[in-house]
Amino acid sequence: MKLMALRNRRSLLGPGHEAEWEQINAGKRELLAGGPRGSLEARLRRGQRLSAQAARLRRAIVGH
């Protein structure tokens, strides 16, 4: 029964998650672009956003 639940769970690797991957990739591009990184507040917001994305990715892969 548990195996069936794992099979039915949607993954970010499957189709239909292109928009979320684009957000993740845009954040990575922004961080890798270099140059002035903005204010402390902007860096904290960016870090919080990336952390939330990482948490969603983890939940999608391994579950709750």
C-alpha positions as semicolon CSV with decimal commas, in nm:
position;residue;x (nm);y (nm);z (nm)
1;M;0,000;0,000;0,000
2;K;0,279;0,243;0,090
3;L;0,455;0,167;-0,239
4;M;0,139;0,263;-0,430
5;A;0,131;0,597;-0,248
6;L;0,491;0,660;-0,349
7;R;0,415;0,582;-0,712
8;N;0,117;0,817;-0,719
9;R;0,307;1,112;-0,569
10;R;0,392;1,380;-0,824
11;S;0,754;1,482;-0,856
12;L;0,907;1,807;-0,972
13;L;1,091;1,594;-1,224
14;G;0,766;1,503;-1,397
15;P;0,581;1,710;-1,654
16;G;0,388;2,017;-1,550
17;H;0,646;2,176;-1,320
18;E;0,823;2,394;-1,574
19;A;0,713;2,719;-1,409
20;E;0,854;2,616;-1,072
21;W;1,181;2,505;-1,229
22;E;1,203;2,840;-1,408
23;Q;1,170;3,019;-1,072
24;I;1,441;2,801;-0,921
25;N;1,671;2,855;-1,218
26;A;1,606;3,232;-1,221
27;G;1,708;3,252;-0,856
28;K;2,025;3,058;-0,926
29;R;2,109;3,278;-1,225
30;E;2,054;3,590;-1,015
31;L;2,291;3,466;-0,745
32;L;2,556;3,356;-0,995
33;A;2,544;3,682;-1,192
34;G;2,781;3,847;-0,947
35;G;2,813;4,220;-0,911
36;P;2,654;4,415;-0,629
37;R;2,418;4,189;-0,444
38;G;2,191;4,456;-0,306
39;S;2,098;4,545;0,046
40;L;2,096;4,310;0,339
41;E;1,715;4,299;0,326
42;A;1,721;4,201;-0,043
43;R;1,973;3,925;0,024
44;L;1,764;3,794;0,314
45;R;1,447;3,789;0,100
46;R;1,634;3,610;-0,178
47;G;1,773;3,357;0,069
48;Q;1,430;3,295;0,221
49;R;1,281;3,244;-0,126
50;L;1,553;2,995;-0,223
51;S;1,516;2,816;0,110
52;A;1,141;2,781;0,054
53;Q;1,205;2,644;-0,295
54;A;1,454;2,392;-0,156
55;A;1,199;2,282;0,105
56;R;0,934;2,232;-0,165
57;L;1,180;2,032;-0,373
58;R;1,269;1,814;-0,076
59;R;0,902;1,749;0,005
60;A;0,835;1,659;-0,358
61;I;1,121;1,410;-0,360
62;V;1,105;1,246;-0,017
63;G;0,761;1,336;0,110
64;H;0,651;1,518;0,425
